[in-house]
């Protein structure tokens, strides 16, 4: 019995979400695999076209501009890029996918993009639930990169309240953007060296480091925080720091008043 699969059989049925683009303007799907039609609950006629991108109608409205810009960013052969976005199937189910496209130039000069999808729905839903939990716990929660100049990747609502950072005001939104690009700007100057030492220990030891330090509030005052710094690998397998902290400013003030 011949168990070998043909290349056509593989692209049609075995590669998740496989499809091909013609990347000349306007970019459009020229070939949709059986696997992709099954995922989206449609037939090929609703995806393949010689003139327009019918696949675009299945991209979530909030992601359409990013998706269009992604396709238009391909200008030459042998490029490989990825984008994460949400698809809405014909039966109204949302799928979070990572679309990876590799380009090749055909003999007639047509730029073709070969696309495969990766289903991120399960991990995305877990992350959404985790974010909801982090927004509701009565502690500050912060995630930031392990770079020389750490960048904030997530900050929960409780920590924003501690910092008196209402991102709905222009001034505070700009301040939050500064902190996001450089976490060190948030730390009180007298505790900056201590904080860097905490980071170095957390990175080297691989276990949580606890301590206290002062941070700057949006109104110019300072808050005293007690918390833990942990180095982990996130859902994208990248190293990052996570901090859980509580506000001990009032305790610190009472201690100073009674001294």
N, C-alpha and C positions, 0 to 999 in steps of 0.2 A: 504494500500500500504506500502510495506517495504522500508523505506528510509535509512536504515542503510548501511553504506559502509563497505565492507570487508577490512581487513588489506592489502590484496594484491591490491585491487582497490586503496587504499590510496597511497601506495608506488609507484604504477605504474603511477598514474595520478595526484595526489593532492599535492605531496611534490616537490617543485621546484628543478629540477636537481638531484633527488635522484639516487644514484648508490652505489654499494658495491665493495670493493676491497678485493682481497686476497693479504695480505701484506708480504708473503714469497717472497724471491728474485727470479726473479724480480717482484716487485709489479705490479698487473694488475687488470683491471675491470672485475669482474666475473658476475655482473648483472647491466644492465642499464635500467632504467624505461622508460616508454613511454614518460613521461614528458621530460626527458633528450634527447631522440631521436628527439622529436619535437623541442626543443631548438636548437640543433645542425644541424637539417635538414638532419638526416641520419636514417638508420634503425639499429636494435640491432646488426646485424652481423658486423657492422663497429665499434662497441664499446666493445662487449663481446669477451673474449678470455680466454683460459686455460693456455696460455703460455706467452703472451706479452701484454703490455699496449697499446691497440689501441687508447684509449682516449688521450694519450700523443700527438698524431698527430694533435689534435685540440687545444692544448695549444700553445699560441703564442711563436715563437722561442726565443724571449728575456726572456721568463719566464720559459723555459723548465728545466734549471738547478735548479732553485729554487723549482720548482714543484717536480722534482725527489728527491731532498734532503729532501723535506717535507715528501714525502711518506716513505723514508728510515728512518726517525726519529722515526717512530712508532715501538716500540720493545716489548711492553707488553699490556695486556688487561687494559681496563678502562682508557685509555688515550683519551683526547679530545683536539684537536688543530685546529687552523684555519690558512688559507693562502689566500691572495688576489692575483689574477693573471688574465691574459687576455685569453679568449677563442676566436678562430676564427671558425665560423660556416662554413658549407659546401658551403653556398652562400657568403662567404668572409666577413661576418659582424663580428665586434669585440664586444665582451661582457666582461665587467669587473665583476668578480664574487668574492665572498668570499666563500671558500670551507671549511666546518667544518666537521671533521672526528672524530668519536668515535669508539674505538676498543673494540672487544670482542673475547675471546678465545673459539673456538669450542671444542667439546669433543674429536675430533681427533687431537687436538693441533694446528689446523690452526688458524692463527690470521686474523680476518676479520675486515675491516674498513667500517663503515656505514657513507656515505657522503651525505650531503645536501648542496645546493648552495644558495647563496643570490645574487641577481642581483644588482650590484652597478653602472651599466653603466650610469644612469642618473646623479647621484651625482658625479661620476668621470668626466663626461663631463663638469659639472658645475665648478668643481674644476680646470679643465684644462683651461677653459675660464677665470676663475678668475686669475689663474697664469699668463696667457698671458697679462691680463689687468695690473697686478702688475708689470710685466716686462716692460711695455710701459709707465706707468705714470711717470711724471718728479719728483718723490719724492722717497726717500728711504722707503722701506717697509720690515718689519721684523716680523717673528712669532717665539715665543719661549715659552718653557714650564714654568709652575708655580712652578717648583721645587725650593728647597733651593739654588741649583746651576743651574740656568736656562740653558737649551740646545736650540740652534737654530734649528728650524725645517724648516724654509724657509727664504731666503734672496734674494731680487730681484736684477736685474742687475744694476740698478741705484745706489743702496747703495754700491754695490761692486766697482763701479767706484769712488764714494766718498772716499772709504777706500783704493783705489788704490790696490785692491786685484784681480789680474789676476789669477784665479784658474788654468790656463793652465801651469803655471810655477810650478816646484816641490816645491820650497821654499814657495810660496804663497799658494799652495794647502795644505801644511802641516800646515801653519799658520791658514788658514780657518778652518781646522779640529780642531785645538785647540780652536778657538773661538766657533765652533759649539758645542763642548762638555762643554764649560764653557764660557758663555756670558760675565761674569765679567772681563775676560782677555782683552776684547775689550775696556772697559771703562777706561779712564784716571784715574790714582790713586787718584788725587785730587777731582774727582767727583764721586768716587765709593760709598761713604756713601750717597750722594745725590740721586744717581740712585736707591739704595736699598730703600730709603725712598719713591721715586716715585712709585716703585713696590708695596710697602706695602699699600700706599694710593689707588692705582688703584685697588688692590685686595679687600681692605676693603670697599671702597666707591661704587664700581661697576660702576663708571663713568670715562670718560677719564681724565687723568692728563697731563697737558702741562708743558713744561719746557725746559731748555737748559743744555747741558753738552758737555764735550769734549771726543772724542774717539781717539784711536790710528790708524794711517794709517800704511800700510805695509812698507812704506819707512822710518818709524821712526818719522815722523811728526804727528801733531795732527789736527783733524778737529773739528770744533764747529758745533753742530747740535741743531736745535730747532724742537721739535716734541711732539706727543701725545702718551700716553700709555693707552691701553684699555684692560680690562680682558673680554674675551668672552668664549663661548663654541664652539669648532670647529665642523666639520662635523662628527666626531666620538664621539661627546658629551663629550669631555674632555676639562677641563679648560686650556686656554692658554692666553698669552699676545700677543697683536699685537701693533706694533709701526709704525707710519707714521712720517717721518721726512724730513727736508730740510737742506741744507748745508748753514750755515750763517758764514762760516770761514772768507770770505773776508770782510763782514760787521764788524766782530769782530776786524780784523786787522786794518781797517780804523779807527775804534773808538779808538783803542789803539794808533795809529799814531797821531791822532789829540788831544789826551789827554795832 
